[in-house]
Amino acid sequence: MKKILLVEDSPVVVKIIKHTIKSASELEFDIATSFQEARQLVESNGRDTYFVAVVDLNLPDAEKGEVVDYTISLKIPTIVLTGSYDEEKRDAMLSKKIVDYVVKESRFSYEYVLKLILRLKKNQSIKILVADDSKMSRNYIKDLLTTHRYQVLTADDGDTALTMLEENPDIKLLITDYNMPRMNGFEFLEEIRKDEKLKETVVFVLTTSRSEEDLLAAYKKSIAGYVVKTDLQA
């Protein structure tokens, strides 16, 4: 079973987190009290040992958040703990595609961390298909979803996406661009809803348009929602 890597130098915080996580008996974790100990654990056990890292932003030997850069560089989804809220630091951390930025202020903060961990554990079994002809958009969305431990497949047009849906019946969610070559989003949705095996697939639409007419047409195909691309990358 993969573990949690907890990097925290406060014995009190470690005790609280251990007590909180104890309620989820299926979770195991290794504890490091410094950046150096965290590196030693990863080097000894291998980065694939850990499905998530919960790390303190300010450690005695890593006062500028170096441990966050380290765990992210290893592609370990990372939840950041901090003693105080700083909007500038929060924005900087979120831009690195961390899972979340949590202030250590009460037991509810640690219960929230536990919920995040359990969600990440569950996400590992959820497969998502992203269909978009823009490689930049596909990769951006894939990175966001992978950070949260989802299994992500990608397709660059509707035809390829249909084939992948048929070959992977365990896909739970489709995120599709509404404007693609060869088969546009509207045609793609029509094909999905005609297929008995695919018509119940949960679909979110990506679009550059805010046209009510376009969005209404998409909703008539039973989409779960839509995201305007400029809002996604804002």
ABEGO torsion letter per residue (X at the ends): XBBBBBBBABAAAAAAAAAAAAABAABBBBBBABAAAAAAAAAAAEAAABABBBBBABBAABAAGAAAAAAAAAGBBBBBBBABBBAAAAAAAAAAGBABBBBBABAAAAAAAAAAAAAAAAAAABBBBBBBABAAAAAAAAAAAAAAGBBBBBBABAAAAAAAAAABAABABBBBBABBBGBBAAAAAAAAAABAAAAABBBBBBBABABAAAAAAAAAAGBAEBBBAAAAAX
